[in-house]
Amino acid sequence: MYIHQKEAAEEIVADVFVKSWMNRANLQHIERPDTYLFVAVKNHSLNYIKKYSSIHVVPVEDSNEVNLIDTASPHTQLEKKELHFYLDQSIEALPQQCRIIFRLIKEDGLKYKEVAEILNISPRTVQTQLARAVQKLSLSLTGYTGLPSRYAITNDAVLNVLILLIFCEIIFPSL
């Protein structure tokens, strides 16, 4: 309902059940455990959204509903769009096989073995091509990030930004 990423939603539900189990002695007085668990999962989901985005939960007056409001500044939004545009250009500039493998793994969330089966290549080739794609993207994004080129290959921060942007695009397509 609130979290559209399956893995995150599963982890939230698991956390709620673990916390409930660990605190079961104090939860004996709860008359409707299904309602309690629903509210707990909802609250954990909203906390997750608050923690990992610029979207904040705002209660609607005189109702039990909430609205999600984006509080990012226009400058931040412009920077995100600019970086996303630059990232898309860099991905499109990759050789065809690198680009396909990168998109299948990083955007579609497939595993190396699944990509290998789809493209009829070995998993090791998938791993090598993905490493090349990340290396080339890191090099192409050094101009954008202002990092010296000698740090481009080993710069995990650039890769993390790339992955974060891709996942933000998947989770929050309207941003």
C-alpha positions as CSV (number, residue, x, y, z in Angstrom):
1,M,0.0,0.0,0.0
2,Y,2.7,2.5,1.0
3,I,5.9,0.8,0.0
4,H,6.1,-0.2,-3.6
5,Q,9.4,-2.1,-3.4
6,K,8.8,-5.7,-2.6
7,E,12.0,-6.3,-0.6
8,A,11.6,-3.3,1.6
9,A,8.0,-4.2,2.3
10,E,8.9,-7.7,3.2
11,E,11.6,-6.4,5.5
12,I,9.2,-4.1,7.2
13,V,6.7,-6.9,7.9
14,A,9.5,-9.1,9.1
15,D,10.7,-6.4,11.5
16,V,7.2,-5.9,12.9
17,F,6.8,-9.6,13.5
18,V,10.2,-9.9,15.2
19,K,9.6,-6.8,17.4
20,S,6.2,-8.2,18.3
21,W,7.6,-11.6,19.1
22,M,10.4,-10.0,21.3
23,N,7.8,-7.9,23.1
24,R,5.1,-10.5,23.3
25,A,4.9,-10.4,27.1
26,N,3.8,-6.7,26.9
27,L,1.3,-7.4,24.1
28,Q,-0.9,-9.8,26.0
29,H,-3.6,-7.1,26.6
30,I,-4.2,-6.4,22.9
31,E,-7.7,-7.4,22.0
32,R,-7.4,-7.2,18.1
33,P,-3.9,-8.4,17.1
34,D,-4.7,-8.1,13.4
35,T,-5.5,-4.4,13.8
36,Y,-2.4,-3.9,15.9
37,L,-0.2,-5.6,13.3
38,F,-1.8,-3.6,10.5
39,V,-1.2,-0.3,12.3
40,A,2.4,-1.3,13.2
41,V,3.2,-2.2,9.6
42,K,1.6,1.0,8.4
43,N,3.7,3.1,10.9
44,H,6.9,1.3,10.0
45,S,6.1,1.9,6.3
46,L,5.6,5.6,6.8
47,N,8.8,5.8,8.9
48,Y,10.6,4.1,6.0
49,I,9.3,6.6,3.5
50,K,10.2,9.5,5.8
51,K,13.7,8.1,6.4
52,Y,14.6,7.4,2.7
53,S,13.0,10.2,0.8
54,S,12.2,13.9,0.8
55,I,8.5,13.0,0.9
56,H,6.9,13.6,4.2
57,V,3.6,12.3,5.7
58,V,1.1,15.0,6.5
59,P,-2.2,14.1,8.3
60,V,-5.3,15.5,6.7
61,E,-7.4,17.5,9.1
62,D,-10.7,16.0,10.4
63,S,-9.9,12.5,8.9
64,N,-7.8,9.5,9.4
65,E,-6.1,9.9,6.1
66,V,-2.6,11.1,5.3
67,N,-1.1,12.8,2.3
68,L,2.5,12.4,1.0
69,I,4.1,15.8,0.3
70,D,7.5,16.3,-1.4
71,T,9.5,18.9,0.6
72,A,12.6,18.9,-1.6
73,S,13.6,22.3,-2.7
74,P,13.3,23.3,-6.4
75,H,17.1,23.5,-6.5
76,T,17.4,19.9,-5.2
77,Q,14.8,18.7,-7.7
78,L,16.6,20.4,-10.6
79,E,19.9,18.8,-9.5
80,K,18.2,15.4,-9.4
81,K,16.8,15.8,-12.8
82,E,20.1,17.0,-14.2
83,L,22.0,14.1,-12.7
84,H,19.3,11.7,-13.9
85,F,19.6,13.1,-17.4
86,Y,23.4,12.9,-17.3
87,L,23.1,9.3,-16.0
88,D,20.7,8.3,-18.8
89,Q,23.1,9.8,-21.4
90,S,26.0,7.9,-19.9
91,I,24.0,4.6,-19.8
92,E,23.0,5.1,-23.5
93,A,26.6,5.7,-24.4
94,L,27.6,2.3,-23.1
95,P,28.3,-0.5,-25.6
96,Q,25.1,-2.4,-26.3
97,Q,25.9,-5.5,-24.2
98,C,27.1,-3.5,-21.3
99,R,24.0,-1.3,-21.4
100,I,21.6,-4.3,-21.6
101,I,23.3,-6.1,-18.8
102,F,23.5,-2.9,-16.6
103,R,19.8,-2.2,-17.1
104,L,18.7,-5.8,-16.5
105,I,20.6,-6.0,-13.2
106,K,20.4,-2.5,-11.8
107,E,17.1,-1.4,-13.1
108,D,15.1,-4.6,-13.4
109,G,16.7,-6.3,-10.4
110,L,17.6,-9.5,-12.2
111,K,20.3,-11.8,-10.9
112,Y,23.5,-12.5,-12.8
113,K,22.3,-16.1,-13.6
114,E,19.0,-14.9,-14.9
115,V,20.6,-12.3,-17.2
116,A,23.1,-15.0,-18.4
117,E,20.2,-17.3,-19.3
118,I,18.3,-14.5,-21.1
119,L,21.3,-13.4,-23.1
120,N,22.7,-17.0,-23.5
121,I,26.1,-16.1,-22.0
122,S,27.9,-17.2,-19.0
123,P,27.3,-15.6,-15.5
124,R,31.0,-14.7,-15.5
125,T,30.6,-12.7,-18.7
126,V,27.6,-10.9,-17.1
127,Q,29.8,-10.0,-14.1
128,T,32.6,-8.8,-16.3
129,Q,30.3,-6.7,-18.5
130,L,28.6,-5.2,-15.4
131,A,32.0,-4.3,-14.0
132,R,32.9,-2.6,-17.3
133,A,29.6,-0.7,-17.4
134,V,30.1,0.5,-13.8
135,Q,33.7,1.5,-14.6
136,K,32.7,3.4,-17.7
137,L,29.8,5.1,-15.9
138,S,32.1,6.1,-13.1
139,L,34.5,7.6,-15.6
140,S,31.8,9.5,-17.4
141,L,30.3,10.8,-14.2
142,T,33.6,12.1,-12.8
143,G,33.1,15.3,-14.8
144,Y,29.7,15.8,-13.2
145,T,30.8,15.0,-9.7
146,G,34.0,17.1,-9.9
147,L,36.2,14.2,-8.8
148,P,39.7,13.8,-10.3
149,S,39.8,11.1,-12.9
150,R,42.4,9.1,-10.9
151,Y,39.6,8.3,-8.5
152,A,37.0,7.3,-11.1
153,I,37.5,3.6,-11.2
154,T,37.5,3.0,-7.4
155,N,34.9,5.6,-6.5
156,D,32.1,3.6,-4.8
157,A,30.2,6.8,-4.0
158,V,29.5,7.4,-7.6
159,L,28.2,3.9,-8.0
160,N,26.1,4.3,-4.9
161,V,24.6,7.5,-6.3
162,L,23.8,5.7,-9.6
163,I,22.1,2.8,-7.8
164,L,20.2,5.1,-5.5
165,L,18.9,7.2,-8.4
166,I,17.8,4.1,-10.3
167,F,16.0,2.8,-7.2
168,C,14.4,6.2,-6.5
169,E,13.2,6.2,-10.1
170,I,11.6,2.8,-9.6
171,I,10.1,3.6,-6.1
172,F,9.1,7.2,-6.8
173,P,8.5,7.5,-10.5
174,S,6.8,10.9,-10.1
175,L,9.9,12.6,-8.7
